[in-house]
C-alpha cells in the first residue's frame, strides 16, 4: 500500500480490507486461458458480495454502492501499470503458463521489513561480519564503519596487504537492497572493468615468465589473429588501448547479445575483426574488446586456459581461492546463493 501511495494511487486508509483486496486483484497470479475465465467469474462474484457487505456496513443505497470508490486518487501511472500487468497475464494465458506475482514480490517485501528492524550497527551487532582483526588499522576501520552505519553503507568488503601480509580483511552490511544476506569476506560481487587490470597483470606476469615480449607481434603468438590488417599489432598495443580494435565485437553483440557468454566464439570473432586505426596511432578505450584481446593472447602464449593462469599468477599467491573468478564456473553461483 505504501508503494501504491508513492506511485500516486491513494487507497482509502479507513477501509484496509477493501484496499488489500484491490492490491490482491492487481497482483493476482497469471493463469492459463481456461483458468483466467474462471478467475474473472469468481472475481465478479466476489465483487458483488463485497458490495453487499459494504452496503450493509455503511448503510448505503444501491445507487451509492454502485458509485462508491475505495480509491481517493487514481493517477495515470497506475493505469499504465495495470495495463502492463494485464498484458503479462494475456501473455501467460497465450503461453499456457502460470505466474504467481506475490511469490516473486515476497523476498523484496521481506527484505524491506527486515531492513526496518535491523537498521545499521546501532541495532544489529552482526552488521560487521565476525572475523579476526588483523591489525590496529583494521580496528580503526571497523570503528569508522560503525560510525557511518547502514545509512551510508549498504555492504562492502575491504582487504589490504602490506609486505605480502593481510592487514585488513573486513566485510560489513548486506549483499543488496533486496538481499538481506550478510556480506562475508568471500562473498562474490561483479566488478566489471576492474578485471581489465587483473587481465593486464596476467599479461605482465607472462612477460616476467619469459612467455611474452612487449614488442612481439600478436600474430606471432596467436596465428589466427594475423588477418584483416592486424599483422602489425604488438603486445603493448593491446595493453595500452592503441590496437585500433576499440569497436571490435560491437556489431556481434548487437546481433547476438548472448554470444558474450561463449568464450571460444568471442575469441574467434576478435581474431576475425578489423582495426579502425593504425596500431599505435590513437589511444581509445577498448571498453568491450580488451578482455578477449588480452585473454586470447594469454591463452596462446601460455598454452593453457585463462582461469588456470589467473589462479597461478594471482589467486594462489594471494590465497584468495574461491574469491576471484573471471567468468563464473558452473555451480559457483548456486553455491554462493545457498551459502
C-alpha positions as CSV (number, residue, x, y, z in Angstrom):
1,X,0.0,0.0,0.0
2,X,2.9,2.3,0.7
3,X,4.3,1.6,-2.8
4,X,0.9,2.4,-4.3
5,X,0.9,5.7,-2.4
6,X,4.3,6.6,-3.8
7,X,3.0,6.0,-7.3
8,X,0.1,8.3,-6.5
9,X,-2.5,5.7,-6.1
10,X,-4.2,6.5,-2.8
11,X,-6.3,3.8,-1.4
12,X,-8.7,4.7,1.5
13,X,-6.9,4.1,4.8
14,X,-10.3,3.8,6.5
15,X,-11.0,0.7,4.5
16,X,-8.0,-1.5,4.9
17,X,-9.7,-4.8,4.0
18,X,-11.0,-3.3,0.7
19,X,-7.6,-1.7,0.0
20,X,-5.8,-5.1,0.5
21,X,-8.4,-6.8,-1.8
22,X,-7.6,-4.2,-4.5
23,X,-3.9,-4.9,-4.1
24,X,-4.6,-8.7,-4.3
25,X,-6.5,-8.2,-7.5
26,X,-3.7,-6.2,-9.0
27,X,-1.2,-8.9,-8.3
28,X,-3.3,-12.0,-8.7
29,X,-1.5,-14.8,-10.4
30,X,-1.3,-15.2,-14.1
31,X,-3.1,-18.4,-15.3
32,X,-3.9,-20.4,-18.4
33,X,-6.7,-19.2,-20.7
34,X,-9.3,-21.6,-19.2
35,X,-8.4,-20.7,-15.6
36,X,-8.4,-17.0,-16.5
37,X,-12.1,-17.1,-17.5
38,X,-13.0,-18.9,-14.3
39,X,-11.0,-16.4,-12.2
40,X,-12.7,-13.4,-13.8
41,X,-16.1,-15.0,-13.0
42,X,-15.0,-15.6,-9.4
43,X,-13.8,-12.0,-9.1
44,X,-17.1,-10.7,-10.3
45,X,-19.0,-12.8,-7.8
46,X,-16.6,-11.7,-5.0
47,X,-17.2,-8.0,-6.1
48,X,-20.9,-8.5,-5.7
49,X,-20.6,-10.0,-2.2
50,X,-18.2,-7.2,-1.2
51,X,-20.7,-4.5,-2.5
52,X,-23.5,-6.1,-0.5
53,X,-21.4,-6.3,2.7
54,X,-20.3,-2.6,2.2
55,X,-23.9,-1.6,1.7
56,X,-24.9,-3.1,5.0
57,X,-21.9,-1.8,6.9
58,X,-22.1,1.8,5.6
59,X,-25.9,1.9,5.2
60,X,-25.7,2.9,1.5
61,X,-28.4,2.5,-1.1
62,X,-27.9,0.6,-4.3
63,X,-27.1,3.7,-6.3
64,X,-24.5,4.9,-3.7
65,X,-22.9,1.5,-3.6
66,X,-22.6,1.4,-7.4
67,X,-20.7,4.7,-7.5
68,X,-18.7,4.1,-4.3
69,X,-15.0,4.4,-4.9
70,X,-12.5,3.0,-2.4
71,X,-9.7,5.0,-4.1
72,X,-9.1,8.6,-3.3
73,X,-6.7,9.2,-6.2
74,X,-6.0,7.2,-9.3
75,X,-3.1,8.5,-11.4
76,X,-2.1,7.8,-15.0
77,X,1.0,5.8,-13.8
78,X,-1.3,3.3,-12.1
79,X,-3.3,2.9,-15.3
80,X,-0.2,2.1,-17.3
81,X,1.0,-0.2,-14.5
82,X,-2.3,-2.1,-14.6
83,X,-2.2,-2.4,-18.4
84,X,1.3,-3.8,-18.2
85,X,0.1,-6.4,-15.7
86,X,-2.8,-7.3,-17.9
87,X,-0.5,-7.7,-20.9
88,X,1.6,-10.0,-18.9
89,X,-1.5,-12.0,-17.9
90,X,-2.5,-12.2,-21.5
91,X,0.9,-13.4,-22.5
92,X,0.8,-16.0,-19.7
93,X,-2.6,-17.2,-20.9
94,X,-1.3,-17.5,-24.5
95,X,1.7,-19.4,-23.4
96,X,-0.4,-21.6,-21.1
97,X,1.7,-20.8,-18.1
98,X,1.1,-19.7,-14.5
99,X,3.0,-16.9,-12.7
100,X,2.4,-16.1,-9.1
101,X,3.4,-12.4,-8.7
102,X,3.2,-12.5,-4.9
103,X,5.9,-15.2,-4.8
104,X,8.1,-13.0,-6.9
105,X,7.5,-10.0,-4.7
106,X,7.8,-11.8,-1.4
107,X,11.6,-11.6,-0.9
108,X,11.6,-7.9,-1.7
109,X,8.9,-7.3,0.9
110,X,10.7,-9.4,3.5
111,X,13.9,-7.6,2.9
112,X,12.2,-4.2,3.4
113,X,10.6,-5.4,6.6
114,X,13.9,-6.8,7.8
115,X,15.7,-3.6,6.9
116,X,13.3,-1.6,9.1
117,X,14.1,-3.9,12.1
118,X,17.9,-4.1,11.7
119,X,18.7,-0.6,10.7
120,X,22.5,-0.4,10.9
121,X,25.1,-1.3,13.5
122,X,23.3,0.5,16.4
123,X,20.6,-2.2,16.4
124,X,22.4,-5.1,14.8
125,X,25.6,-6.3,16.4
126,X,26.3,-8.5,13.4
127,X,26.3,-5.7,10.9
128,X,30.1,-6.1,10.7
129,X,31.0,-9.7,9.8
130,X,32.6,-11.6,12.7
131,X,36.2,-12.2,11.7
132,X,39.6,-11.8,13.3
133,X,41.1,-8.3,13.5
134,X,44.4,-8.4,11.7
135,X,45.9,-5.0,12.7
136,X,45.3,-1.8,14.6
137,X,44.4,0.0,11.3
138,X,41.7,-2.6,10.7
139,X,40.3,-1.9,14.2
140,X,40.1,1.8,13.4
141,X,38.4,1.0,10.1
142,X,35.7,-1.0,11.8
143,X,35.1,1.8,14.3
144,X,34.7,4.2,11.3
145,X,32.3,1.8,9.7
146,X,30.2,1.6,12.8
147,X,30.1,5.4,12.9
148,X,29.0,5.6,9.3
149,X,26.3,2.9,9.6
150,X,24.0,1.5,7.1
151,X,22.5,4.9,6.2
152,X,25.7,5.4,4.2
153,X,26.9,1.9,3.5
154,X,24.8,-0.9,2.1
155,X,27.5,-3.6,2.0
156,X,31.3,-3.7,1.5
157,X,34.5,-5.7,1.6
158,X,37.8,-4.2,2.4
159,X,41.1,-6.1,2.0
160,X,44.6,-4.6,2.2
161,X,48.1,-6.2,2.0
162,X,51.4,-4.8,3.3
163,X,54.6,-6.5,2.6
164,X,52.7,-9.6,1.4
165,X,50.7,-9.9,4.5
166,X,46.9,-9.2,5.0
167,X,46.5,-6.2,7.4
168,X,42.8,-5.6,6.6
169,X,40.1,-8.2,5.8
170,X,36.7,-6.7,6.8
171,X,33.2,-7.3,5.5
172,X,30.0,-5.5,6.6
173,X,26.4,-4.9,5.6
174,X,24.2,-6.9,3.3
175,X,24.5,-8.2,-0.2
176,X,21.9,-5.9,-1.7
177,X,19.0,-3.6,-1.2
178,X,16.7,-6.6,-1.6
179,X,19.1,-9.3,-0.4
180,X,19.4,-9.3,3.4
181,X,22.2,-11.9,3.5
182,X,25.3,-10.6,5.2
183,X,28.4,-9.7,3.2
184,X,31.2,-12.2,4.1
185,X,34.9,-11.9,3.2
186,X,34.4,-14.4,0.4
187,X,31.1,-13.1,-0.9
188,X,31.2,-12.7,-4.7
189,X,30.4,-9.4,-6.4
190,X,30.6,-8.4,-10.1
191,X,33.5,-5.9,-10.5
192,X,33.0,-5.2,-14.3
193,X,36.0,-3.4,-15.8
194,X,38.2,-4.0,-12.7
195,X,39.0,-7.3,-14.5
196,X,40.9,-5.3,-17.1
197,X,43.6,-4.5,-14.6
198,X,43.7,-8.1,-13.5
199,X,43.9,-9.3,-17.1
200,X,46.7,-6.8,-17.9
201,X,48.5,-8.0,-14.8
202,X,48.4,-11.6,-16.1
203,X,50.0,-10.4,-19.4
204,X,52.8,-8.7,-17.4
205,X,53.2,-11.9,-15.4
206,X,53.7,-13.9,-18.6
207,X,56.3,-11.3,-19.7
208,X,58.2,-11.8,-16.4
209,X,58.0,-15.6,-17.0
210,X,59.6,-15.1,-20.5
211,X,56.5,-16.3,-22.3
212,X,55.9,-12.9,-23.9
213,X,57.7,-9.7,-25.1
214,X,56.0,-6.3,-25.3
215,X,57.4,-5.6,-28.7
216,X,56.3,-9.0,-30.1
217,X,53.6,-9.0,-32.7
218,X,50.4,-10.7,-31.5
219,X,50.1,-12.7,-34.8
220,X,53.4,-14.5,-34.0
221,X,51.8,-15.8,-30.8
222,X,48.2,-16.1,-32.0
223,X,48.4,-17.0,-35.7
224,X,44.6,-16.7,-36.4
225,X,44.8,-13.1,-35.2
226,X,47.1,-12.1,-38.1
227,X,44.4,-11.2,-40.6
228,X,42.4,-8.2,-41.7
229,X,45.2,-5.6,-41.2
230,X,46.1,-6.8,-37.7
231,X,49.5,-8.2,-38.7
232,X,51.4,-5.2,-37.1
233,X,49.6,-5.1,-33.8
234,X,52.0,-5.8,-31.0
235,X,51.5,-6.9,-27.4
236,X,52.0,-3.4,-26.0
237,X,49.3,-2.1,-28.3
238,X,46.7,-4.4,-26.6
239,X,47.8,-3.3,-23.2
240,X,47.7,0.5,-23.8
241,X,44.5,0.5,-25.9
242,X,46.1,1.5,-29.1
243,X,45.4,-1.6,-31.3
244,X,42.6,0.2,-33.2
245,X,40.1,-2.5,-32.1
246,X,38.1,-0.4,-29.7
247,X,34.8,-1.0,-31.6
248,X,35.5,-4.7,-32.4
249,X,32.7,-7.0,-31.5
250,X,30.2,-4.2,-31.2
251,X,28.1,-5.5,-34.2
252,X,28.4,-9.1,-33.0
253,X,27.0,-8.2,-29.6
254,X,24.1,-6.2,-31.1
255,X,23.2,-9.1,-33.4
256,X,23.5,-11.8,-30.7
257,X,24.0,-10.4,-27.1
258,X,24.2,-13.8,-25.6
259,X,27.3,-14.6,-27.7
260,X,29.4,-12.8,-25.0
261,X,28.8,-15.9,-22.8
262,X,30.7,-18.1,-25.3
263,X,34.4,-17.6,-24.7
264,X,35.7,-19.5,-27.7
265,X,33.2,-17.9,-30.1
266,X,34.3,-14.4,-28.9
267,X,37.9,-15.3,-29.4
268,X,37.2,-16.4,-32.9
269,X,35.3,-13.2,-33.6
270,X,38.0,-11.0,-32.3
271,X,40.6,-12.8,-34.4
272,X,38.5,-12.0,-37.5
273,X,38.0,-8.3,-36.6
274,X,39.4,-5.4,-38.5
275,X,41.1,-2.4,-36.8
276,X,39.7,1.1,-37.4
277,X,43.0,2.9,-36.9
278,X,46.7,2.1,-37.4
279,X,48.4,0.3,-34.4
280,X,49.8,2.9,-32.0
281,X,48.2,5.9,-33.8
282,X,45.3,6.5,-31.4
283,X,44.6,5.6,-27.8
284,X,40.9,4.8,-27.4
285,X,39.5,2.9,-24.5
286,X,38.8,-0.7,-25.5
287,X,35.8,-1.0,-23.2
288,X,34.4,-4.2,-24.7
289,X,37.2,-5.9,-26.7
290,X,40.1,-5.6,-24.2
291,X,39.2,-8.8,-22.3
292,X,39.1,-11.1,-25.3
293,X,42.1,-9.5,-26.9
294,X,44.3,-10.0,-23.8
295,X,42.6,-13.2,-22.9
296,X,43.3,-14.8,-26.3
297,X,46.9,-13.6,-26.0
298,X,47.3,-15.1,-22.6
299,X,45.9,-18.5,-23.7
300,X,48.0,-18.7,-26.8
301,X,51.2,-17.5,-25.1
302,X,50.9,-20.0,-22.2
303,X,49.1,-22.9,-24.0
304,X,46.8,-23.0,-21.0
305,X,43.3,-21.8,-20.1
306,X,42.7,-18.2,-18.9
307,X,41.4,-19.4,-15.4
308,X,44.5,-21.6,-14.9
309,X,46.8,-18.7,-15.4
310,X,44.6,-16.5,-13.2
311,X,44.9,-18.9,-10.4
312,X,48.7,-19.4,-10.8
313,X,49.6,-15.7,-11.2
314,X,47.1,-14.1,-8.8
315,X,44.7,-16.4,-6.9
316,X,47.1,-18.8,-5.3
317,X,49.9,-16.2,-4.4
318,X,47.2,-14.0,-2.6
319,X,45.4,-17.0,-1.0
320,X,42.1,-16.0,-2.4
321,X,40.9,-19.4,-3.7
322,X,37.2,-19.3,-4.4
323,X,37.0,-15.5,-4.1
324,X,38.1,-14.3,-7.6
325,X,36.8,-15.5,-11.0
326,X,36.8,-14.0,-14.5
327,X,33.6,-15.8,-15.6
328,X,31.7,-17.8,-13.1
329,X,32.4,-21.6,-13.3
330,X,29.3,-23.9,-13.3
331,X,27.8,-24.4,-9.8
332,X,29.6,-21.5,-8.1
333,X,26.7,-19.0,-8.3
334,X,24.2,-21.5,-6.9
335,X,26.6,-22.5,-4.2
336,X,27.0,-18.8,-3.3
337,X,23.2,-18.4,-3.1
338,X,22.9,-21.4,-0.7
339,X,25.7,-20.0,1.5
